[in-house]
Amino acid sequence: MFLSMDAARDVLKNSLGRALIGLSPADRLSAAWVVACVRAIADRGEVVGYRDGIVEVAVSGRPWLEQFRAMSSELERELARIAGLPVTGIHFYEKRMSTGE
């Protein structure tokens, strides 16, 4: 019997959570970010901090900032579940572009 796509994804998320136990909270959240967001959009944001349950995510561009904010409740639940850490909020902000080009 084959697992449905949702069931397979849940198995992978739970396995990843157990594998992350020995890492720092920031590293656990960074790894969980890719799984929670799906690779296609995960590259548009980066976990840059974690303190007192709040995850800080730098986002590349205003349209992505709005998209991630619209997904924040789901991302909070998924990050907490995968990383095994309390996540009470996500602070998204737009990355500053470097001017030294």
Residue pairs with C-beta under 8 A, 6 or more apart in sequence:
3 11
12 35
13 35
13 78
13 81
13 82
16 31
16 32
16 35
16 82
17 32
17 81
17 82
17 83
17 84
20 27
20 28
20 31
20 32
20 82
20 83
20 84
21 84
23 31
25 50
25 83
25 85
26 47
26 49
26 50
28 83
28 84
28 85
29 47
29 50
29 55
29 79
29 83
29 85
29 87
30 46
30 47
31 82
31 83
32 78
32 79
32 82
32 83
33 42
33 45
33 46
33 47
33 57
33 79
34 42
35 78
35 82
36 42
36 75
36 78
36 79
36 82
37 45
37 71
37 75
41 64
41 67
44 59
44 60
44 61
44 64
44 67
44 68
45 57
45 58
45 59
45 60
45 64
45 68
45 92
46 57
46 58
46 95
47 55
47 56
47 57
48 56
48 57
48 58
49 55
49 56
50 56
50 85
52 88
53 85
53 86
53 87
53 88
53 89
54 87
54 88
54 89
54 90
54 91
55 76
55 79
55 87
55 89
55 90
55 91
56 90
56 91
56 93
57 68
57 90
57 91
57 92
57 93
58 93
58 94
58 95
59 65
59 68
59 92
59 93
59 94
59 95
60 94
60 95
61 94
62 94
65 92
65 93
65 94
68 75
68 90
68 92
69 92
72 89
72 90
72 92
75 90
76 87
76 88
76 89
76 90
77 87
79 85
79 87
79 90
80 86
80 87
